[in-house]
Amino acid sequence: IRESAFGQLELLNQILDQSKIDSGVLLLEVTPFSPRKLAEQVEKAFLPMARRKGIRLRSEIDPALPPLLQGDGLRIRQVVTNLVNNAIKFTNEGEVVIQVSAQPADPLVNVIFQVRDTGIGIPAAMQERVFEKFRQVDASTTRRYGGTGLGLSISRQLVRLMGGDLTLVSEPGQGSTFT
């Protein structure tokens, strides 16, 4: 019952976020946040799920990463959480890695989050479709793995609102990397 309730709450939140984005009323909040702490907290939250599946979950954090940055840490966490959840869901063996690095962009710093998995991968012809609303690789994906097909669409839109982009490199049977 609790898992079902959380699933329904997640769906409702996704629909609300999509509505806010579509209507242009979603506001980003710029506050100090720690990218290192954010990655570590997401890793810690998903460790039990990864262990239940028998896969490894770990973080690789660039030591040159500034300890605090300005940005919408809540929305960045939402994106990273969605990517890690998907990575674990579509990985049956191997690992999921959360990588965080920084790239100077005078006078700013670009923070690069990558979620890499050794999962089922996505065929090249389907890679752009996974970012469309209510789209998954195919109908069997929904039946087998669940989901609404909103998470990646919302994540890409959030990242673009923050001045970045969400991209994918994947090969069937070899896994995926979302950056």
C-alpha positions as CSV (number, residue, x, y, z in Angstrom):
1,I,0.0,0.0,0.0
2,R,2.8,2.4,0.9
3,E,4.7,1.7,-2.4
4,S,1.5,2.3,-4.3
5,A,0.8,5.5,-2.5
6,F,4.4,6.7,-3.2
7,G,4.0,5.8,-6.9
8,Q,0.8,7.8,-7.1
9,L,2.4,10.8,-5.3
10,E,5.3,10.6,-7.7
11,L,2.9,10.6,-10.7
12,L,0.9,13.5,-9.3
13,N,4.1,15.5,-8.7
14,Q,5.3,14.8,-12.3
15,I,2.1,15.9,-13.8
16,L,2.1,19.1,-11.6
17,D,5.7,19.9,-12.6
18,Q,4.9,19.3,-16.3
19,S,1.9,21.6,-16.0
20,K,4.1,24.3,-14.4
21,I,6.7,24.0,-17.0
22,D,4.2,24.1,-19.9
23,S,2.5,27.2,-18.5
24,G,5.8,28.9,-17.8
25,V,5.2,29.4,-14.1
26,L,7.9,27.0,-12.7
27,L,10.4,29.2,-10.9
28,L,13.9,28.2,-10.1
29,E,15.3,29.0,-6.7
30,V,19.0,30.0,-6.6
31,T,20.5,29.2,-3.3
32,P,23.9,27.8,-2.1
33,F,24.1,24.0,-2.4
34,S,26.8,21.4,-2.2
35,P,27.0,19.3,-5.4
36,R,29.1,16.7,-3.4
37,K,26.5,16.4,-0.6
38,L,23.7,16.3,-3.2
39,A,25.3,13.3,-5.0
40,E,26.2,11.5,-1.7
41,Q,22.6,11.9,-0.5
42,V,21.1,10.6,-3.7
43,E,23.5,7.6,-3.5
44,K,22.6,6.9,0.1
45,A,18.9,7.0,-0.7
46,F,19.2,4.5,-3.5
47,L,21.7,2.2,-2.0
48,P,19.0,-0.2,-0.6
49,M,17.3,-0.5,-4.0
50,A,20.6,-1.2,-5.7
51,R,21.6,-3.8,-3.1
52,R,18.2,-5.6,-3.5
53,K,19.0,-5.9,-7.2
54,G,22.5,-7.0,-6.5
55,I,24.1,-4.1,-8.4
56,R,26.8,-1.7,-7.2
57,L,26.0,2.0,-6.7
58,R,28.8,4.5,-6.2
59,S,29.7,8.1,-6.7
60,E,32.8,9.6,-8.3
61,I,33.3,13.2,-7.3
62,D,35.9,15.4,-8.8
63,P,38.2,16.7,-5.9
64,A,38.4,20.1,-7.7
65,L,34.6,20.5,-7.3
66,P,33.9,23.7,-5.4
67,P,32.3,22.9,-2.0
68,L,29.4,25.3,-2.5
69,L,27.7,26.6,-5.6
70,Q,24.7,28.8,-6.4
71,G,21.8,27.1,-8.1
72,D,18.5,25.3,-7.6
73,G,19.8,22.3,-5.6
74,L,16.2,20.9,-5.1
75,R,15.6,20.7,-8.9
76,I,19.1,19.4,-9.6
77,R,18.4,16.7,-6.9
78,Q,15.1,15.9,-8.7
79,V,16.9,15.4,-12.0
80,V,19.8,13.3,-10.5
81,T,17.2,11.2,-8.5
82,N,15.2,10.5,-11.6
83,L,18.3,9.5,-13.5
84,V,19.6,7.2,-10.8
85,N,16.2,5.6,-10.3
86,N,16.0,4.9,-14.0
87,A,19.5,3.6,-14.1
88,I,18.9,1.1,-11.3
89,K,15.5,0.1,-12.8
90,F,17.1,-0.7,-16.1
91,T,20.2,-2.4,-14.8
92,N,20.1,-6.0,-13.8
93,E,23.8,-6.6,-13.2
94,G,26.9,-4.5,-12.9
95,E,26.8,-0.9,-11.6
96,V,25.4,2.6,-11.6
97,V,27.9,5.5,-11.1
98,I,27.0,9.1,-10.2
99,Q,29.8,11.3,-11.5
100,V,30.1,15.0,-10.6
101,S,32.7,17.3,-12.0
102,A,33.3,21.0,-12.6
103,Q,34.2,22.9,-15.7
104,P,35.3,26.5,-15.4
105,A,33.2,28.9,-17.5
106,D,34.5,32.4,-16.5
107,P,33.1,33.8,-14.3
108,L,30.9,30.8,-13.6
109,V,31.4,27.1,-13.0
110,N,29.5,24.5,-15.0
111,V,28.7,21.5,-12.9
112,I,28.5,18.3,-14.8
113,F,26.4,15.4,-13.4
114,Q,26.6,12.1,-15.2
115,V,24.7,8.9,-14.3
116,R,26.3,5.9,-16.0
117,D,24.9,2.4,-15.9
118,T,25.6,-1.1,-17.3
119,G,22.0,-1.7,-18.0
120,I,19.9,-2.7,-21.0
121,G,20.8,0.4,-23.1
122,I,18.7,2.2,-25.6
123,P,18.8,1.8,-29.4
124,A,20.1,4.8,-31.3
125,A,16.8,5.3,-33.1
126,M,15.0,5.6,-29.8
127,Q,17.4,7.8,-27.9
128,E,15.8,11.1,-28.6
129,R,12.3,9.7,-28.1
130,V,12.9,8.9,-24.4
131,F,13.0,12.7,-23.8
132,E,9.5,13.2,-25.2
133,K,6.5,13.3,-22.9
134,F,4.8,9.9,-22.2
135,R,7.4,8.1,-24.3
136,Q,9.4,5.1,-23.5
137,V,11.5,2.8,-25.8
138,D,8.5,0.7,-26.5
139,A,5.2,-0.5,-25.0
140,S,6.9,-3.6,-23.4
141,T,9.1,-1.2,-21.4
142,T,6.1,0.2,-19.5
143,R,4.7,-3.3,-18.8
144,R,8.1,-4.7,-17.7
145,Y,9.7,-1.7,-15.8
146,G,6.8,0.6,-15.1
147,G,6.9,4.4,-15.2
148,T,4.9,7.1,-17.0
149,G,7.4,8.4,-19.6
150,L,7.5,11.9,-17.9
151,G,10.6,11.7,-15.8
152,L,13.2,12.3,-18.6
153,S,11.1,14.9,-20.3
154,I,10.7,16.9,-17.1
155,S,14.4,16.4,-16.3
156,R,15.5,17.7,-19.6
157,Q,13.2,20.7,-19.4
158,L,14.5,21.5,-15.8
159,V,18.1,21.3,-16.9
160,R,17.4,23.6,-19.9
161,L,15.7,26.1,-17.6
162,M,18.9,26.1,-15.6
163,G,21.0,26.8,-18.8
164,G,22.2,23.3,-19.4
165,D,21.2,20.3,-21.4
166,L,20.5,16.7,-20.7
167,T,22.0,14.3,-23.2
168,L,22.3,10.6,-23.6
169,V,24.9,8.2,-25.0
170,S,23.8,4.6,-25.0
171,E,24.3,1.2,-26.7
172,P,21.9,-1.7,-26.4
173,G,23.3,-4.3,-24.0
174,Q,26.1,-2.0,-22.9
175,G,24.3,0.6,-20.8
176,S,23.6,4.3,-20.9
177,T,25.2,7.5,-19.7
178,F,23.0,10.6,-19.1
179,T,24.9,13.9,-18.8
